[in-house]
Amino acid sequence: MTAPIYITIHDEMREAIEAGRWGAGDKIPSERELAEQFNVSRMTLRQAVLMLVDEGILERRVGAGTFVTATRVQERLDGVGSFTAAMHATGRTASSKVIAYHIGQASKSEVDQLQLTPDAQVLRMERVRYGDDEPIAFEIASIPATLVEGLSREELTDSLYNTLTTKKGLTIGRAEQVLTAAAATERVADLLAIQRTDPVLVMRQVTFDSQAVPFEYVRTQYVGSRFEFYLAH
């Protein structure tokens, strides 16, 4: 299956950044210039850029443009987190709203993070996560398509980890997490009922099974005023 054009553009732009064509802190060309360069609509180009923003590779600055993210200090957060458990711990009821759900060609980022072959397919789910009906986070989760064969959408969106452990015999192991700060994009701000450029905490997590095989790549943006992380020692 041929990858969607925005995935191809995403991969080419990421390769350009990794090759040093655009360095950390550099401003990339405007959407109009890039759309002309790739011979696509600005809407298609924007999809590719927003994927790179969600992955923490690019950042958008209001009134200034889009820049390659500067190198940040990385802090590892121990343990595989559960949004539902975190909400229950604070006495809140967790719920989710599915924004998008489809299986398609993996992007280069998904191939790298999930250690897949270049032609692999992934299930990509976008959800808004709520605590007592208040939007807390916007999440994009990618899972190898081979792992979810035979499972229903309801099973996977209701409780992904529980479904994979009970239906697929998966044993969850460790997780690698990177936490950064960013300003909410217009789309994320609308989904989370905040103002554009309000602060969000961006966490990228790769979750591994007990055999150290990655099975989930998640990019989550938390409302800065509604969620906090802590480290237990």
SVG drawing of the C-alpha trace seen along z (x, -y; Angstrom):
<svg xmlns="http://www.w3.org/2000/svg" viewBox="-18 -38 42 53">
<polyline fill="none" stroke="black" stroke-width="0.4" points="0.0,0.0 1.4,-3.4 2.0,-5.8 -0.2,-9.0 1.6,-11.9 1.8,-13.8 3.7,-10.8 6.2,-10.9 6.7,-14.6 7.1,-14.1 9.8,-11.5 11.7,-13.7 11.6,-16.7 12.7,-14.6 15.6,-13.2 16.6,-16.7 16.7,-17.7 18.7,-14.6 21.1,-15.3 21.7,-18.8 20.0,-20.7 18.1,-22.5 19.9,-22.6 18.6,-23.0 16.9,-26.4 16.8,-27.0 13.6,-28.4 12.2,-26.2 10.7,-27.7 7.1,-28.9 4.2,-26.5 3.7,-28.2 7.3,-27.7 7.3,-24.1 4.0,-23.4 5.4,-24.7 8.6,-22.7 6.7,-19.4 4.0,-20.3 1.2,-19.7 -1.6,-21.8 -0.8,-23.8 -3.3,-21.6 -1.3,-18.4 2.0,-20.2 0.5,-21.3 -0.4,-17.7 3.3,-16.7 4.5,-19.7 2.0,-19.0 3.2,-15.4 6.7,-16.7 5.5,-19.2 3.6,-16.4 6.8,-14.4 8.8,-17.3 11.0,-17.7 9.6,-21.0 8.0,-23.8 5.7,-26.6 6.1,-30.1 3.2,-32.5 4.1,-35.3 7.6,-34.0 7.2,-30.7 8.2,-27.1 11.6,-26.1 13.7,-22.9 13.5,-22.1 16.6,-22.9 18.3,-20.1 16.7,-19.6 17.7,-17.8 15.9,-14.5 14.4,-13.2 13.4,-9.6 10.1,-8.9 10.0,-5.5 7.2,-3.1 4.5,-2.5 1.9,-5.1 -1.9,-4.5 -4.1,-7.6 -7.1,-5.8 -5.1,-4.8 -3.8,-8.4 -7.3,-9.8 -8.7,-7.2 -5.8,-8.1 -7.1,-11.7 -10.8,-10.6 -11.7,-11.5 -13.5,-9.4 -11.5,-8.8 -13.0,-8.8 -11.9,-9.2 -13.2,-10.5 -11.7,-9.0 -10.8,-11.7 -9.2,-9.4 -8.7,-5.6 -7.1,-4.0 -4.5,-1.5 -2.0,-2.8 1.6,-3.1 4.0,-3.7 5.9,-7.0 9.7,-7.0 9.3,-8.0 7.0,-5.1 9.3,-2.7 12.2,-3.9 10.5,-4.0 8.7,-0.6 11.6,1.1 9.5,2.0 10.3,2.7 9.9,-0.3 6.7,1.1 5.0,1.9 1.5,0.8 0.4,-0.7 -2.8,-1.4 -2.9,-5.1 -5.4,-6.3 -6.0,-9.9 -7.9,-10.5 -8.8,-13.3 -8.5,-12.0 -10.9,-13.4 -11.0,-13.5 -14.5,-14.1 -15.5,-15.4 -12.7,-18.0 -10.2,-17.6 -6.8,-16.7 -4.7,-15.5 -4.6,-14.8 -2.9,-11.5 -1.7,-9.9 -0.9,-6.2 0.7,-4.0 0.7,-0.2 2.0,2.3 -0.9,3.5 0.1,7.1 -0.3,6.9 -4.0,5.8 -5.3,8.2 -8.6,9.7 -9.3,7.1 -12.2,4.7 -12.0,0.9 -14.0,0.9 -11.6,3.3 -8.6,1.2 -10.0,-2.2 -11.6,-1.2 -8.5,0.4 -5.5,1.0 -3.2,2.6 -5.9,4.8 -6.9,6.0 -3.4,6.8 -2.6,8.7 -5.8,10.7 -6.4,11.3 -2.8,11.4 -0.9,12.7 1.3,9.6 3.4,9.0 4.1,5.3 7.7,4.4 9.4,1.0 8.8,-2.3 11.1,-5.1 9.7,-8.6 10.8,-12.0 9.1,-15.1 9.2,-18.6 7.2,-21.8 5.5,-23.5 2.8,-25.9 -0.5,-24.5 -1.2,-24.5 -4.6,-25.8 -5.9,-22.2 -4.8,-20.9 -6.1,-24.1 -9.5,-23.5 -9.6,-19.9 -8.5,-20.6 -10.6,-23.8 -7.6,-26.0 -6.2,-29.1 -3.8,-28.8 -0.2,-29.1 -1.2,-28.0 1.5,-25.8 1.2,-22.0 3.4,-19.2 4.5,-16.9 5.4,-13.3 6.7,-10.9 6.7,-7.3 7.8,-4.0 6.5,-1.0 8.2,2.4 7.0,5.9 8.8,8.3 11.1,9.3 12.2,5.7 10.2,5.5 8.5,2.1 4.7,2.3 3.4,-1.2 4.6,-4.7 2.6,-7.5 2.7,-11.3 0.6,-13.0 0.0,-16.7 -1.2,-17.5 -2.8,-20.8 -0.1,-22.4 -2.6,-23.8 -4.5,-20.5 -1.8,-17.9 1.6,-17.4 4.3,-14.7 6.3,-13.7 9.2,-11.4 9.3,-9.0 12.6,-7.9"/>
</svg>
